[in-house]
Amino acid sequence: MFDFTNKVAIVTGASSGIGRATALLLARHGATVILNARGAEPLEDVARAIRGQGGRTLAVPGDSTEPGTHERLVEAAREFGGLDIAVNNAGIVGPVLPLAELALDDWNAVLAGNATSAFLGAKHQIPAMLARGGGAIVFTSTFVGTSVGLPGMTAYGAAKAALMGLVKGITADYAAQGIRANAVLPGGTDTPMAGGPEQKEWAAGLHALKRIARPEEIAAAIAFLASPAASFVAGAGLFADGGNAAVK
């Protein structure tokens, strides 16, 4: 199912959590992985882990809200032959506040860090994929803002929900040309963004499975969407949320 031999993938937000797990999984199954995150040293740690398991990789640090970052990522993919897979995973939570208390600058930052970064990724990735005859783009959304709202997370929910509009629009524009765009919608996941033990325990209670996910579990869902096993899946949102959406 997960045969990515001779495929080249970009993974943003790859220095930790879901992005790191996804990069390692894609590389383990044959992909050359172009890594991106803002922090150069944590990103290089992931690159060393990939090389340690026999994979090919290149770390390209940079801010995913900047067009130039995506230009460099796509150019790096071309150096390995072209771009087949893109996992637009970078994102930020922002301040956890009721909407009326949220500053405009914070709202704009959350939308930029989640929705605009994904738009910029796709804008630069699609032409490179068209040159290869097609490809798979996966966005990391969330259950927040799609199946449920959470207190203090309106900006985050709105930005992540916007990714589903992006998925559907790309599908309308490019599916016939061989580009499959989909999103994974994780539930609570044990990453640095998940908070402390008390917050993780609270999040676990929202899920039918009564636990939060390991990053590797979400990475497996992303890899499925990027793989030939999902060849007829386009414009979809895959809940990998431990039954969260099912029990509200």
C-alpha positions as a Markdown table, in Angstrom:
| # | Residue | x | y | z |
|---|---|---|---|---|
| 1 | Met | 0.0 | 0.0 | 0.0 |
| 2 | Phe | 2.7 | 2.5 | 1.0 |
| 3 | Asp | 5.1 | 2.1 | -1.9 |
| 4 | Phe | 6.7 | 5.5 | -2.6 |
| 5 | Thr | 9.7 | 4.3 | -4.5 |
| 6 | Asn | 11.0 | 7.0 | -6.9 |
| 7 | Lys | 8.5 | 9.5 | -5.5 |
| 8 | Val | 9.6 | 12.9 | -4.2 |
| 9 | Ala | 7.6 | 14.5 | -1.4 |
| 10 | Ile | 7.5 | 17.9 | 0.4 |
| 11 | Val | 6.4 | 17.9 | 4.1 |
| 12 | Thr | 5.9 | 21.2 | 5.9 |
| 13 | Gly | 5.9 | 21.5 | 9.6 |
| 14 | Ala | 8.2 | 18.5 | 9.6 |
| 15 | Ser | 10.3 | 19.2 | 12.6 |
| 16 | Ser | 8.0 | 17.6 | 15.2 |
| 17 | Gly | 4.7 | 15.9 | 15.8 |
| 18 | Ile | 2.6 | 14.8 | 12.8 |
| 19 | Gly | 4.9 | 16.3 | 10.2 |
| 20 | Arg | 8.0 | 14.5 | 11.6 |
| 21 | Ala | 6.1 | 11.2 | 11.8 |
| 22 | Thr | 4.9 | 11.6 | 8.2 |
| 23 | Ala | 8.3 | 12.5 | 6.8 |
| 24 | Leu | 9.8 | 9.4 | 8.5 |
| 25 | Leu | 7.0 | 7.1 | 7.2 |
| 26 | Leu | 7.2 | 8.4 | 3.6 |
| 27 | Ala | 11.0 | 8.0 | 3.6 |
| 28 | Arg | 10.8 | 4.5 | 5.2 |
| 29 | His | 8.6 | 3.5 | 2.2 |
| 30 | Gly | 10.9 | 4.8 | -0.5 |
| 31 | Ala | 10.1 | 8.5 | -0.9 |
| 32 | Thr | 12.8 | 11.2 | -1.1 |
| 33 | Val | 11.5 | 13.8 | 1.4 |
| 34 | Ile | 12.1 | 17.6 | 1.3 |
| 35 | Leu | 11.6 | 18.8 | 4.8 |
| 36 | Asn | 10.4 | 22.2 | 5.9 |
| 37 | Ala | 9.9 | 24.0 | 9.2 |
| 38 | Arg | 11.1 | 27.3 | 10.7 |
| 39 | Gly | 13.7 | 25.8 | 13.0 |
| 40 | Ala | 16.9 | 24.7 | 11.2 |
| 41 | Glu | 18.3 | 22.5 | 13.9 |
| 42 | Pro | 15.2 | 20.5 | 14.8 |
| 43 | Leu | 14.6 | 20.0 | 11.1 |
| 44 | Glu | 18.2 | 18.7 | 10.6 |
| 45 | Asp | 17.5 | 16.2 | 13.5 |
| 46 | Val | 14.7 | 14.8 | 11.3 |
| 47 | Ala | 16.9 | 14.7 | 8.3 |
| 48 | Arg | 19.5 | 12.7 | 10.3 |
| 49 | Ala | 16.9 | 10.3 | 11.4 |
| 50 | Ile | 15.8 | 9.7 | 7.8 |
| 51 | Arg | 19.3 | 9.2 | 6.6 |
| 52 | Gly | 19.9 | 6.8 | 9.5 |
| 53 | Gln | 17.1 | 4.6 | 8.2 |
| 54 | Gly | 18.6 | 4.7 | 4.7 |
| 55 | Gly | 16.4 | 7.4 | 3.2 |
| 56 | Arg | 17.1 | 10.4 | 1.0 |
| 57 | Thr | 16.1 | 13.8 | 2.3 |
| 58 | Leu | 16.9 | 17.5 | 2.2 |
| 59 | Ala | 16.1 | 20.1 | 4.9 |
| 60 | Val | 14.9 | 23.5 | 3.7 |
| 61 | Pro | 14.2 | 25.7 | 6.7 |
| 62 | Gly | 11.9 | 28.7 | 6.2 |
| 63 | Asp | 8.6 | 30.3 | 7.1 |
| 64 | Ser | 5.7 | 28.6 | 5.3 |
| 65 | Thr | 3.8 | 31.9 | 5.2 |
| 66 | Glu | 6.4 | 33.3 | 2.8 |
| 67 | Pro | 6.1 | 32.5 | -0.9 |
| 68 | Gly | 9.9 | 32.3 | -1.2 |
| 69 | Thr | 10.0 | 29.3 | 1.1 |
| 70 | His | 7.7 | 27.3 | -1.2 |
| 71 | Glu | 9.7 | 28.3 | -4.2 |
| 72 | Arg | 12.8 | 26.9 | -2.6 |
| 73 | Leu | 11.0 | 23.7 | -1.6 |
| 74 | Val | 9.7 | 23.0 | -5.1 |
| 75 | Glu | 13.1 | 23.8 | -6.6 |
| 76 | Ala | 14.7 | 21.3 | -4.2 |
| 77 | Ala | 12.1 | 18.7 | -5.3 |
| 78 | Arg | 13.0 | 19.4 | -8.9 |
| 79 | Glu | 16.7 | 18.7 | -8.1 |
| 80 | Phe | 15.6 | 15.1 | -7.2 |
| 81 | Gly | 13.5 | 14.8 | -10.4 |
| 82 | Gly | 10.2 | 16.5 | -9.7 |
| 83 | Leu | 7.4 | 16.7 | -7.2 |
| 84 | Asp | 4.9 | 13.9 | -6.6 |
| 85 | Ile | 3.5 | 14.4 | -3.1 |
| 86 | Ala | 3.0 | 17.4 | -0.9 |
| 87 | Val | 1.9 | 17.3 | 2.7 |
| 88 | Asn | 1.0 | 20.8 | 3.8 |
| 89 | Asn | 1.1 | 20.2 | 7.5 |
| 90 | Ala | 2.4 | 23.5 | 9.0 |
| 91 | Gly | 0.1 | 25.3 | 11.3 |
| 92 | Ile | -0.3 | 27.3 | 14.5 |
| 93 | Val | -2.9 | 27.5 | 17.2 |
| 94 | Gly | -2.5 | 31.1 | 18.2 |
| 95 | Pro | -4.0 | 32.7 | 21.4 |
| 96 | Val | -6.8 | 30.8 | 23.1 |
| 97 | Leu | -9.3 | 33.5 | 23.7 |
| 98 | Pro | -13.0 | 34.2 | 23.1 |
| 99 | Leu | -13.5 | 35.8 | 19.7 |
| 100 | Ala | -14.4 | 39.3 | 20.9 |
| 101 | Glu | -11.1 | 39.4 | 22.9 |
| 102 | Leu | -8.9 | 38.4 | 19.9 |
| 103 | Ala | -6.8 | 41.1 | 18.3 |
| 104 | Leu | -6.9 | 41.5 | 14.6 |
| 105 | Asp | -3.2 | 40.9 | 14.4 |
| 106 | Asp | -3.7 | 37.5 | 16.1 |
| 107 | Trp | -6.6 | 36.6 | 13.8 |
| 108 | Asn | -4.4 | 37.4 | 10.8 |
| 109 | Ala | -1.5 | 35.5 | 12.1 |
| 110 | Val | -3.6 | 32.3 | 12.7 |
| 111 | Leu | -5.1 | 32.5 | 9.2 |
| 112 | Ala | -1.7 | 33.1 | 7.7 |
| 113 | Gly | -0.1 | 30.2 | 9.6 |
| 114 | Asn | -2.8 | 27.7 | 8.7 |
| 115 | Ala | -4.8 | 28.7 | 5.6 |
| 116 | Thr | -2.4 | 31.1 | 3.7 |
| 117 | Ser | 0.6 | 28.8 | 4.2 |
| 118 | Ala | -1.5 | 26.0 | 2.7 |
| 119 | Phe | -2.6 | 28.2 | -0.3 |
| 120 | Leu | 1.0 | 29.2 | -1.0 |
| 121 | Gly | 2.1 | 25.6 | -0.8 |
| 122 | Ala | -0.5 | 24.4 | -3.3 |
| 123 | Lys | 0.1 | 27.4 | -5.6 |
| 124 | His | 3.7 | 26.5 | -6.0 |
| 125 | Gln | 3.3 | 22.7 | -5.8 |
| 126 | Ile | 0.6 | 22.3 | -8.5 |
| 127 | Pro | 2.6 | 23.5 | -11.5 |
| 128 | Ala | 5.5 | 21.2 | -10.5 |
| 129 | Met | 3.0 | 18.2 | -10.2 |
| 130 | Leu | 1.4 | 19.0 | -13.5 |
| 131 | Ala | 4.9 | 18.8 | -15.1 |
| 132 | Arg | 5.0 | 15.2 | -13.7 |
| 133 | Gly | 1.6 | 14.3 | -15.0 |
| 134 | Gly | -0.1 | 14.6 | -11.6 |
| 135 | Gly | 0.4 | 14.2 | -7.9 |
| 136 | Ala | -1.2 | 14.0 | -4.4 |
| 137 | Ile | -1.6 | 17.0 | -2.1 |
| 138 | Val | -2.6 | 16.4 | 1.5 |
| 139 | Phe | -3.6 | 19.1 | 4.0 |
| 140 | Thr | -3.6 | 18.7 | 7.7 |
| 141 | Ser | -6.9 | 20.1 | 9.0 |
| 142 | Thr | -8.6 | 19.1 | 12.2 |
| 143 | Phe | -12.0 | 18.3 | 13.8 |
| 144 | Val | -11.9 | 21.8 | 15.3 |
| 145 | Gly | -14.1 | 24.0 | 13.2 |
| 146 | Thr | -15.3 | 21.2 | 11.0 |
| 147 | Ser | -17.3 | 18.9 | 13.4 |
| 148 | Val | -17.2 | 20.9 | 16.5 |
| 149 | Gly | -16.2 | 24.3 | 17.9 |
| 150 | Leu | -14.0 | 24.6 | 21.0 |
| 151 | Pro | -13.9 | 27.6 | 23.4 |
| 152 | Gly | -11.2 | 30.1 | 22.6 |
| 153 | Met | -10.3 | 28.4 | 19.3 |
| 154 | Thr | -12.5 | 30.2 | 16.8 |
| 155 | Ala | -9.7 | 31.6 | 14.7 |
| 156 | Tyr | -7.9 | 28.3 | 14.6 |
| 157 | Gly | -11.2 | 26.4 | 13.7 |
| 158 | Ala | -12.0 | 28.9 | 11.0 |
| 159 | Ala | -8.5 | 28.7 | 9.5 |
| 160 | Lys | -8.5 | 24.9 | 9.5 |
| 161 | Ala | -12.0 | 24.6 | 8.2 |
| 162 | Ala | -10.9 | 26.8 | 5.3 |
| 163 | Leu | -8.6 | 24.0 | 4.2 |
| 164 | Met | -11.6 | 22.0 | 3.1 |
| 165 | Gly | -12.7 | 24.8 | 0.8 |
| 166 | Leu | -9.2 | 24.7 | -0.6 |
| 167 | Val | -9.3 | 21.0 | -1.1 |
| 168 | Lys | -12.6 | 21.1 | -3.0 |
| 169 | Gly | -11.5 | 24.1 | -5.1 |
| 170 | Ile | -8.2 | 22.4 | -6.2 |
| 171 | Thr | -10.2 | 19.3 | -7.0 |
| 172 | Ala | -12.6 | 21.2 | -9.2 |
| 173 | Asp | -9.7 | 22.9 | -11.0 |
| 174 | Tyr | -7.1 | 20.1 | -11.3 |
| 175 | Ala | -8.5 | 16.6 | -10.6 |
| 176 | Ala | -9.0 | 16.0 | -14.3 |
| 177 | Gln | -5.3 | 16.7 | -14.8 |
| 178 | Gly | -4.2 | 14.1 | -12.3 |
| 179 | Ile | -3.9 | 16.1 | -9.1 |
| 180 | Arg | -5.6 | 14.6 | -6.1 |
| 181 | Ala | -6.2 | 17.0 | -3.2 |
| 182 | Asn | -7.5 | 15.7 | 0.2 |
| 183 | Ala | -7.3 | 16.6 | 3.9 |
| 184 | Val | -6.8 | 14.6 | 7.0 |
| 185 | Leu | -8.8 | 15.8 | 10.0 |
| 186 | Pro | -7.0 | 14.5 | 13.1 |
| 187 | Gly | -8.4 | 14.4 | 16.6 |
| 188 | Gly | -6.3 | 15.3 | 19.6 |
| 189 | Thr | -2.8 | 14.1 | 19.0 |
| 190 | Asp | 0.2 | 13.8 | 21.3 |
| 191 | Thr | 2.3 | 16.6 | 19.9 |
| 192 | Pro | 4.0 | 19.7 | 21.3 |
| 193 | Met | 0.8 | 21.6 | 20.4 |
| 194 | Ala | -1.3 | 19.3 | 22.6 |
| 195 | Gly | -0.4 | 21.0 | 25.9 |
| 196 | Gly | 0.3 | 19.4 | 29.2 |
| 197 | Pro | -1.1 | 16.2 | 30.8 |
| 198 | Glu | -4.3 | 17.8 | 32.1 |
| 199 | Gln | -5.1 | 19.2 | 28.6 |
| 200 | Lys | -4.3 | 15.9 | 27.0 |
| 201 | Glu | -6.6 | 14.1 | 29.4 |
| 202 | Trp | -9.4 | 16.5 | 28.7 |
| 203 | Ala | -8.9 | 16.0 | 25.0 |
| 204 | Ala | -8.9 | 12.3 | 25.3 |
| 205 | Gly | -12.4 | 12.5 | 26.8 |
| 206 | Leu | -13.8 | 14.0 | 23.6 |
| 207 | His | -13.0 | 10.9 | 21.6 |
| 208 | Ala | -15.0 | 7.7 | 21.4 |
| 209 | Leu | -11.7 | 5.8 | 21.8 |
| 210 | Lys | -11.1 | 7.8 | 25.0 |
| 211 | Arg | -7.5 | 8.6 | 24.1 |
| 212 | Ile | -5.6 | 10.9 | 21.9 |
| 213 | Ala | -3.6 | 9.7 | 18.8 |
| 214 | Arg | 0.0 | 9.0 | 18.4 |
| 215 | Pro | 1.6 | 11.1 | 15.6 |
| 216 | Glu | 2.3 | 7.9 | 13.8 |
| 217 | Glu | -1.4 | 7.1 | 13.5 |
| 218 | Ile | -2.1 | 10.4 | 11.8 |
| 219 | Ala | 0.9 | 9.9 | 9.6 |
| 220 | Ala | -0.5 | 6.6 | 8.4 |
| 221 | Ala | -3.8 | 8.3 | 7.4 |
| 222 | Ile | -1.8 | 11.0 | 5.5 |
| 223 | Ala | 0.3 | 8.3 | 3.8 |
| 224 | Phe | -2.9 | 6.5 | 2.7 |
| 225 | Leu | -4.2 | 9.7 | 1.1 |
| 226 | Ala | -0.9 | 10.2 | -0.7 |
| 227 | Ser | -0.6 | 6.6 | -1.9 |
| 228 | Pro | -1.9 | 4.7 | -4.9 |
| 229 | Ala | -4.3 | 3.0 | -2.5 |
| 230 | Ala | -6.3 | 6.2 | -2.5 |
| 231 | Ser | -6.2 | 6.7 | -6.3 |
| 232 | Phe | -9.9 | 7.4 | -6.5 |
| 233 | Val | -10.1 | 9.6 | -3.4 |
| 234 | Ala | -10.2 | 13.3 | -4.3 |
| 235 | Gly | -11.7 | 16.4 | -2.7 |
| 236 | Ala | -12.3 | 14.4 | 0.6 |
| 237 | Gly | -11.7 | 15.0 | 4.3 |
| 238 | Leu | -10.7 | 11.9 | 6.2 |
| 239 | Phe | -11.5 | 12.0 | 9.9 |
| 240 | Ala | -8.7 | 10.4 | 11.9 |
| 241 | Asp | -10.2 | 11.5 | 15.1 |
| 242 | Gly | -10.8 | 8.5 | 17.3 |
| 243 | Gly | -14.6 | 8.7 | 16.7 |
| 244 | Asn | -14.8 | 12.4 | 17.9 |
| 245 | Ala | -17.1 | 13.5 | 15.2 |
| 246 | Ala | -19.3 | 10.4 | 15.6 |
| 247 | Val | -20.2 | 10.9 | 19.2 |
| 248 | Lys | -21.1 | 14.6 | 19.4 |
